């Protein structure tokens, strides 16, 4: 049975969408909200300038121009310094993702950004690594068992559900050395 326009409640956006999908010529509702300028979405404080607009999943600001999204801190750096960043990375010296203060941005490569992360001790370690099977308590317990009882790396690995190499590195401190166990 063919649907007619009266089969749809066009007052709701989702139904307008369904009507368009069904082949009806239903125009999209205009967005009557005035667009905020870039600077209207920035809250300047004594130190950082905080982005109050849309954020991505990592907390970095997103600024949209003509339906093209820019990272807010990169865009701010470009417009205040009147240059294009290109493929360089805009790194925060303040380590605040939603800060757009151009004085807190320095340019670098991906390798520079990774070195900065390690130097500032911000990389994931131990059980915060998403693929880690061991917890800090597991490593602590396994080290105590290994030190006080006659067990092999292989036996401990089987007990904790990891491979022998992983257990050996955890016990010897090659991995899991960050927590001073």
C-alpha positions in Angstrom: 0.0 0.0 0.0 1.4 3.4 -1.0 1.9 5.9 1.7 0.5 9.3 1.4 1.6 12.6 3.0 -1.2 12.4 5.6 0.4 9.1 6.9 3.2 11.2 8.4 3.2 13.6 11.3 5.5 16.3 9.9 5.7 18.3 13.1 8.5 16.0 14.4 12.0 16.0 12.8 12.2 12.2 12.7 8.9 12.0 10.8 10.1 14.6 8.3 13.2 12.5 7.8 11.0 9.4 7.2 8.8 11.3 4.8 11.9 12.3 2.8 13.2 8.7 2.8 9.8 7.6 1.5 10.2 9.9 -1.4 8.1 12.9 -0.4 9.5 16.3 -1.2 9.7 17.6 2.3 12.2 20.5 2.8 14.5 20.4 5.8 13.5 22.8 8.6 15.7 25.9 8.6 18.1 26.2 11.5 17.1 29.6 12.9 19.8 29.6 15.6 22.3 32.3 14.8 25.8 30.9 14.3 28.2 31.8 17.0 31.5 33.3 15.9 34.7 31.7 16.9 35.5 34.2 19.6 32.0 34.0 21.1 32.8 30.4 22.0 36.1 31.2 23.8 36.3 32.0 27.5 39.5 33.8 28.3 41.0 33.5 31.7 44.3 34.7 33.2 46.1 31.6 31.9 44.1 29.3 29.5 41.4 30.3 27.0 38.7 27.7 27.3 36.7 26.5 24.3 33.0 26.5 25.2 31.7 25.1 21.9 31.4 21.6 20.7 34.1 19.1 21.9 35.3 15.8 20.4 35.4 12.6 22.4 38.9 13.5 23.6 37.9 16.9 24.9 39.4 19.0 22.1 37.3 21.9 20.7 35.6 21.6 17.3 34.8 24.6 15.2 32.7 24.3 12.1 33.0 26.6 9.1 30.8 25.8 6.0 30.2 22.3 7.3 33.9 21.6 7.6 35.2 20.8 11.1 38.5 22.2 12.5 40.2 21.6 15.8 39.6 24.8 17.7 43.2 25.1 19.0 44.7 24.6 15.6 42.2 27.1 14.0 43.0 29.7 16.8 46.7 29.3 16.3 46.3 29.8 12.5 44.2 32.9 12.7 46.2 34.6 15.4 49.5 33.9 13.8 48.3 34.3 10.2 49.8 31.0 9.0 48.7 27.6 7.9 49.9 24.7 10.1 49.5 22.1 7.4 50.6 18.6 8.5 52.3 19.8 11.7 50.8 18.9 15.0 49.6 21.7 17.3 50.8 20.5 20.8 49.4 22.0 24.1 52.1 23.1 26.5 49.4 23.4 29.2 48.0 19.8 28.6 44.5 21.2 28.6 42.6 19.8 25.5 40.0 22.5 25.3 42.5 25.4 25.7 42.8 27.5 22.5 45.3 30.0 23.8 47.9 30.4 21.0 50.6 31.0 23.5 50.0 27.5 24.9 50.4 25.9 21.5 53.7 24.8 19.9 54.1 23.1 16.6 55.8 19.8 16.1 55.7 16.4 14.6 53.9 13.3 15.8 57.2 12.0 17.3 57.6 15.3 19.2 54.1 14.9 20.6 54.9 11.3 21.7 58.1 12.4 23.4 56.3 15.2 25.1 53.7 12.7 26.4 56.4 10.4 27.8 58.3 13.2 29.3 55.2 14.5 31.1 54.3 10.9 32.2 50.8 11.0 30.5 51.0 7.7 28.6 48.9 4.7 29.5 50.6 2.2 31.8 49.8 -1.1 33.4 46.1 -1.9 33.6 45.2 1.4 31.9 46.4 0.0 28.7 43.3 -1.3 27.0 44.7 -4.8 26.1 46.3 -5.4 29.5 45.2 -8.7 31.0 47.0 -8.2 34.3 46.1 -5.8 37.1 48.5 -4.1 39.5 47.4 -6.5 42.2 48.0 -9.5 39.9 51.6 -8.4 39.3 52.2 -7.7 42.9 50.8 -11.1 43.9 52.7 -12.9 41.1 56.0 -11.3 42.2 55.5 -12.3 45.8 54.6 -15.9 44.8 57.6 -16.1 42.5 60.0 -14.8 45.2 58.6 -16.9 48.1 57.7 -20.2 46.3 59.3 -22.5 43.8 57.1 -21.8 40.8 58.0 -21.1 37.2 57.0 -18.3 34.9 55.0 -20.7 32.9 53.0 -21.9 36.0 52.2 -18.3 37.0 51.3 -17.4 33.4 48.8 -20.3 33.3 47.4 -19.1 36.7 46.8 -15.5 35.4 45.9 -16.4 31.8 48.8 -14.8 30.0 51.7 -16.1 28.1 55.0 -17.0 29.8 56.9 -14.1 28.2 54.3 -11.6 29.5 54.6 -13.0 33.0 58.4 -13.1 32.9 58.5 -9.4 31.9 56.0 -8.4 34.6 57.9 -10.2 37.3 61.4 -9.0 36.2 60.1 -5.4 36.0 60.7 -5.1 32.2 57.0 -4.3 32.0 55.1 -2.9 35.0 58.2 -1.0 36.3 56.3 2.3 36.6 54.6 1.5 39.9 57.7 0.6 41.8 56.6 -2.9 42.7 
